[in-house]
Amino acid sequence: MKPAFLGISVCIAAALWAQNGSAPVRQTTPAWAFAVNPPAVPGAQPPAPDNSVKHVPGSNVSFTVSQTRDLFNPPDWYPNQHPPMPRIVAHGRMPNVRACGYCHLPNGQGRPENAGIAGLPAAYIEQQMADYRNGLRKSSEPKMGPPANMLVIGKNATAEEAHEAAEYFAGLKYKPWIRVVEAKMVPKSKVQGWMFVKADETSMEPIGQRILEMPEDLERTELRDSNSGFIAYVPPGSIKKGEQLVTTGGPKDKTIKCAICHGPDLRGLGNVPPLAGRSPSYTVRQLYDMQHGNRKGPGAALMKAVVANLTEEDMVNIAAYTSSRMP
């Protein structure tokens, strides 16, 4: 317990560190990090229920497409790969508390539009749920569906339900899930299901100054296959630039090195969450939300000095580096 206590103490001291300058003013959220579905076509009819039976590699169970979209009974393709799920994780509570396992998957690996929560400290998860309940967390992009849904769930879930879910996900091991690739050219993409997917099989475009995180296998991801991960394209050189910011604070002490609070290997320290190998899209959204005052609470307060002077490019570089590390 002593190293964790020491790290948290240093983290508190770091939060009191004064930054010069102010955060740049942005008029809109970065669309590449806050994926928003295109508007519905006026007059379009919803698709008929798809009752075709599907299978995924390595699983001996089957589900229809309609079953994989059940918010209160999500598919569990690999029931032998995790402990029994508490009811709140497996089924939620109608009408406003969706099953945790639907968005975050039964193994807690998560997806770009939400968060990978396997292996997070239980106390950290419970604190975030309390922050939602107390109105201290919201997204900088209210049109993005998954964070808006999480806000509803957080306000309606009880402390007991949050505790059960937290203990379950904290007991899981987060596995390598995101393949990070530096690239000048990337697949041309569109938003579908609150995440980026290929617009077609051949078109390419410059990456620019952004991260493009998308499924390795779209069909398996749409079936909510918890063994099918993601690829994150990042700008050339961004991992090295991110390493400097993360490990040293960058030139002229632009920020505070992450290891002080998150551990030298970025795998967490005490109740401070791990960063290594986690979704870069999610990481950028959290940095942005904290910088713009939309994520508050005890943990966010410690991050105020960290994010104060970061530009969007800095956030890209930081997330490229942290997501490239072994979890």
N, C-alpha and C positions, 0 to 999 in steps of 0.2 A: 504493500500500500504506500510506502514512503516515496518511491519514484513518481507514482501517479499524483500524490499530493503535492510533491515538489513541482511537477509540471503544471498543475493547475494554478499553483501559487504564482509561478512565473508568468502564466497566461494572464492572470488578473493584473499583474504588474505591467505586462505589455499593453493591456487595454488602456492603461492610463497614460501611455506614451503619447506625446503630442505630435500631430502631423502638421506640416506647413501646407498651405494651399487648400484648394477645395475640389470636390469631385466635379468633373465636367457635366454640363447640363445636357440632357438628352430629351428630345421631344417624344420619342417612341421607344418601346422595348425592342431589342434586337430580334427580328422575326425568326432568325435561324435557331435561336435558343428557346423562344416561346412559340412553339408550333401551334398555329390556330387553323382549324379546319376551314376550308372554303365555305362560303354561304350556300345554303341549300338552293337548289334550282326551284323557282316558283312553280307550283302545280305538280311537282314530281311526286309520284306515289312511292311509299316505302316498299322495299323488296319483299317478296313473299318469303315466309320462313323456309330456311334451307334444312331439310331433314336428311341430307346425304350423310352417310357414315364415314368418319375420317379416322385415320391412324397416323401415328408419328413413329419415327425410328426409335427402337429400344423400349417401346412400351407395348404391353399386352392388353391394354384397355382400348376402348373406342368410344367416340362421342359423335353426335351429329353437330353440324355447324351451329345450329340453334342452341344446343346445350353448351357449347363453348362460350356463348354470349350471355349466359345466365349470371347476373350480378350477385345473386344470393346462393349460388351453387356452382362455383367455377370449376372448370375441369382440372382434375388432378391426374396427369398422365403418368406420374411416377410415384405412386403412394408409398413404395418401399424405400424411397430415397430421403425421407424426412420423418420425424416423429409424428404421432397423431396430432392433428390440428385442433386447437380449441374451437368451440362453436363459432366464436366471433370471427375467427380467421377463415373457417370453412364455409360459413353461411351468413355471417353478419346478423343484422336484426332489422327487419322491415319496420317502417318503410324507408328510413333515411340513413341507415348504417350498412353500407355494402360490405360484403365479405372482403376482408383484408387480402385474402388470397387471390381475388379477382385481378386487382391492379398490380399488386406486388408479387404475385405468383405464390404458389404454395411453399416454394423454397426460398422466398424472400429476395430473389435476384432482381426483380423489378424491370422496368423498361424506361426508355428515354423520357417519356412523358410524365413519369412519376419518380420513384426513387427505389434504389436497391437498399433494402433495410436488413438483410441477413447480416448477423454479426455486429449490429450496432449495439452499444450498451443499453440495457433495459431502461436504466434511469434516464438516459438521453431520449429514448423513444417516448417514455411517459411524459417528460417535460415538454416535448413538442406537441403532444396531444393536449396537454394542459394549456399550452400557448394558443392552440387553435380554439379551445373551449373558451378562453378568456379574451379572444379577439386580438391576439398579439401577432398572428401570422396571417398573411394574405399574399396573393401573387401580384406582381407589378403589372401583369396582363390579365385583367378580369375576364377577357374573352376566351382564354385558354381553359378548356373544359376540365381536365384532370385536377389541376390545383383548386378550381372552383368546387368540384365535387368533394375533394379532400376537406375543404373548409366546412362543408355541410356535415360530413361524417365527423369531423373533429368537434363540432359544436353539439352533436347529438350523442356521441359515444360516451358512456359512463367511465368514471375513473377505474372501476373494476374491469371493464372490458378492455380499456387501454392497457392495464397491468397484465392481463392474460395474454394479449397480443404481443406486448413488449417482451415478456418472458419467453414466449415461443420464438420470435424472430431473433432475439439475442442469442438463443441457444443454437442457431444455425451457423454454418460456416459459409461465408461469402466466397464464391469460387471465381476464377478468371472468367470474364463474361464479355469484355469489350476489347476488340482488336484495334489498336490505334495505329493509323497509317498516315505518314506525311505524304502529301500529294499536291501538285500544282493544279492538276485537272481531276475533276470528280464527276460522278454520274449526275446528270441533270435530274432534279428532284421535284417532288410535289408533296403537299401535306395530305395525309390520308390516315384517319384514325388517330389524330393528334400527334403523329410522328411523321418524319420524312421517309419517303420511299422513292424508288426510281421512277422517273416520269416515263421512261421506256427502257429498252434493253441496250440501246446503243449511244444515245446522246450524252455528250460530256460538256462541261463548262468549267471555267476557272474557279478555284475555291475562294479566292479573295481572302478577306480577313474574317473568317468564321470557322465553325466546326460543323461538319455534316455527319450526324449520327443516324444510322439506319440499320434495319435488320440484315443479318447475314442471309437468312432464308425467310422471305416475306410470308410464304404460305404457312410455315411452321409458327412464325411469330403471331400471325392472325388467328391461329388455332390455340394460342396461349400455351405453346410448348415451352415449358420451363427449363429445357435443356438446349434451346436454340438461342444463341447470343447475338451480339451486335458488332458492327464495325464503325469506327469513328475516324473520319478523314479530318486531318488537321493541317494547317499551313506548313510548308517547308521551313524548318528552323524553329518552329514554335516550341518544340519539346525542350530544346537547349535553352531558349530564352525563358521558358517557364521554370526550368531547373534553377536558373540564377535567382529569379524572384522568390521561389519557394524556399531555397536553401540559404540565401544570404539576405533577402529583403530587397535585392536589386540595387541599381545605382542610386546614390544619394539617399539611401534608406527610404526608398519609395514606399515600402510596406514592411511588415514584420514577418520574419521567416516562420513558415508553417510548423516546423518541427518543434518549436517551443511548446505548442499546445497539442498538436496532433501526433507527436512522437517522431523520433529520428527516421523511422521507416514509413511514416504517414499511415501507420496502422492503428492509430488511436492511442490515447493515454488517459487512463481513468475513465471518466464519463465523457471525455471529449471524443467525438466520432472519428473513425478512420476515413481517409480520403483516397488511399491507393486503390487503383483499379475501378473506381466508381464512375458512374456516367458523367462525362464532361458537360453534356447539355444541362443536366441537373445541377452540377457544380456551378456553372456560370449563372444559372437562374438564381441560385441562393446568394452568390456574391452580389448580383445586381439587386435582388430584393433587399438585402441588408444595407447596401449602399444608399438605396432610395427610401429607406425607412419603412418598408413594407413587411419586413421580418424583424420582430422585436423579441423581447424576452431575455432571460439571463444569458444564454449563449450568444445571442445576436449582439448584446451589449458589449461583450468581450471582443467582437469582431469589428466594431465601429472604426477603430484606428487602422485596422488591417486593410479595410476596403476603401478608406477615405479618398485616396489619391489614385486608385486604379482606373485605367482607361479600359474601354472594351477590348482593345488588343491585349492588354495585360491579362484580362480575365480569360481570353482565348488561350494565351500561353500558359497560364497557371493550370487551367483545366486539361490542356494537352499533356502537360507533364504529369499531373497527379493521376490521370486516368491511365497513363502508360506504365505506371508502377505496378509491381506484383502485389495483389491484395493479401 
